[in-house]
Amino acid sequence: MLMLHEILGTDKPIFKEKQAEHFFYEELLALNEKPSQYKITGYVEVRKNKQLFFKEVYS
């Protein structure tokens, strides 16, 4: 997971929730897909221990 300062300045959108057409890196691996064949299309907000983090989503 990434912190806010790690994604500042990106042109990728930030989503509140993962969309149906999005995959997390771990999901692609579980589906035996090659992440290199997908593009990072944005980031999803994830709250952990009252801190805000971001996970990359692929499509």
N, C-alpha and C positions, 0 to 999 in steps of 0.2 A: 504494500500500500504506500501511497505517496502522500506527502504533506502539502499544504497549500503553496508554500514557497517553491516547491518542486514543479508545479504546473503553471505558475504565474507566467503570463506572456504567451501561452499557447493559443493557437487559433481553434482548438478543438472545444466543443461544447461541454458543459458540465450538466449532468442529469441528476435529478432528485432520486429517480428510480431507474433500474435497468429496464430497457425496452425489450419487447419480444424478439426482435431481430439481433439483439446484442448477446455476446458471450464473454465471460471472464476467461482469462488465460487457463485457469484450472479446469474449466468446463471443456475447453477445446482439447486439452490433454486427455481428459476422461473419455471424450468421444473419439479418440485416436485420430484427431485432426492435426494438421500441421499449422501452428500459429503463424508461421511465415507466409502462409497463403491468405491471411486475413490482414486487414488494416485496423489500426487503432482509430476509432471514430469518435471517442470522447472519454469522459470520466464520470463515474457515479460516486455520489457522496456516501460515505460510510462513517457512522459514528461509533466510536469504541471508547469506553471509559470517559465519556463526555468530551472526547476530542474528535475533531473532524479530520477525516482522511479521505483519500480518493483512490478508486481502483480503475484501471484502464478497461475499457470495453472494446471488443473487436466486432467487426461485421464483414 
